[in-house]
Amino acid sequence: QGWGNRKGTIVVRLMRRPPRDEVQAVVAEDTSLFGVAPHAWEDGLVELDAAHPIVSQAEAGDTLSFLRNAGGGGGHSLSVKSFRVELALRPGAIG
């Protein structure tokens, strides 16, 4: 995130396309997946358990959307070097 006030976050959204609707809806959202970004490069790891709304509200056919939020106002930036998502589902976990 560089210098100055720390505002940058990574956001994850659980998205669902309702029947006969062309626009995906946000079902659940975590606006601070890794917390507020530090000023120096840092590795991060987040595990979401079954109680987290992104997991507990998921249904077959849903998608995940990840966004970068650099913060409000002008002059903010948030850089991500590498981003990887791994999903491990139990059999029958999503109906």
C-alpha positions as CSV (number, residue, x, y, z in Angstrom):
1,Q,0.0,0.0,0.0
2,G,3.0,2.3,0.2
3,W,2.8,5.3,2.6
4,G,0.2,7.5,4.3
5,N,-3.1,6.3,5.8
6,R,-3.8,2.6,5.5
7,K,-7.2,2.0,3.9
8,G,-6.7,-0.8,1.3
9,T,-8.5,-4.1,1.6
10,I,-9.3,-7.2,-0.4
11,V,-13.0,-7.9,-0.7
12,V,-14.7,-11.3,-1.4
13,R,-18.3,-11.6,-2.5
14,L,-20.5,-14.7,-2.8
15,M,-22.5,-14.1,-6.0
16,R,-25.7,-15.8,-7.2
17,R,-27.7,-15.4,-10.4
18,P,-31.4,-15.6,-9.4
19,P,-33.7,-17.6,-11.8
20,R,-34.7,-15.7,-14.9
21,D,-32.5,-12.8,-13.8
22,E,-29.5,-11.6,-15.9
23,V,-27.8,-9.7,-13.0
24,Q,-25.9,-11.6,-10.3
25,A,-26.7,-10.6,-6.7
26,V,-24.4,-10.3,-3.8
27,V,-25.4,-13.0,-1.3
28,A,-22.6,-12.4,1.3
29,E,-19.6,-10.1,1.4
30,D,-16.4,-9.8,3.5
31,T,-15.0,-6.3,3.0
32,S,-11.8,-6.9,4.9
33,L,-10.7,-10.4,4.0
34,F,-7.1,-9.9,5.1
35,G,-7.6,-6.8,7.3
36,V,-6.2,-3.4,6.3
37,A,-3.2,-3.7,3.9
38,P,0.2,-2.9,5.5
39,H,2.6,-0.5,4.0
40,A,5.2,-3.2,3.3
41,W,4.9,-6.3,1.2
42,E,3.5,-9.1,3.3
43,D,2.3,-12.7,2.6
44,G,-1.3,-13.5,3.8
45,L,-3.3,-16.6,4.3
46,V,-7.0,-16.7,5.2
47,E,-9.1,-19.8,5.9
48,L,-12.9,-19.5,6.0
49,D,-14.6,-22.0,8.2
50,A,-18.2,-23.4,7.8
51,A,-19.6,-20.6,10.0
52,H,-18.4,-17.8,7.7
53,P,-21.2,-16.3,5.7
54,I,-19.3,-16.8,2.4
55,V,-19.2,-20.5,3.1
56,S,-22.4,-21.1,5.1
57,Q,-24.6,-19.3,2.5
58,A,-23.0,-20.9,-0.6
59,E,-25.2,-22.9,-3.0
60,A,-24.4,-24.9,-6.1
61,G,-23.8,-22.6,-9.0
62,D,-22.7,-19.6,-6.9
63,T,-19.5,-17.8,-7.8
64,L,-16.9,-15.9,-5.8
65,S,-15.7,-12.4,-6.8
66,F,-12.5,-10.9,-5.4
67,L,-12.0,-7.1,-5.5
68,R,-9.3,-4.7,-4.5
69,N,-10.4,-1.6,-2.6
70,A,-7.6,1.0,-2.4
71,G,-9.7,3.3,-0.2
72,G,-11.7,6.4,-0.7
73,G,-10.6,9.8,-2.1
74,G,-7.7,10.2,-4.5
75,G,-4.1,9.1,-4.7
76,H,-4.6,5.6,-3.1
77,S,-3.2,2.5,-4.6
78,L,-3.1,-1.2,-3.5
79,S,-0.8,-3.6,-5.3
80,V,-1.2,-7.4,-5.2
81,K,1.8,-9.5,-6.4
82,S,0.2,-12.9,-6.5
83,F,-3.2,-14.1,-5.5
84,R,-4.3,-17.7,-5.4
85,V,-7.6,-19.2,-4.2
86,E,-7.9,-22.9,-3.2
87,L,-11.3,-24.4,-2.5
88,A,-11.7,-27.6,-0.5
89,L,-15.2,-28.8,-0.2
90,R,-16.6,-31.8,1.7
91,P,-18.7,-34.1,-0.3
92,G,-22.3,-33.0,-0.1
93,A,-21.3,-29.7,1.5
94,I,-23.2,-27.6,-1.1
95,G,-26.6,-28.7,-2.3
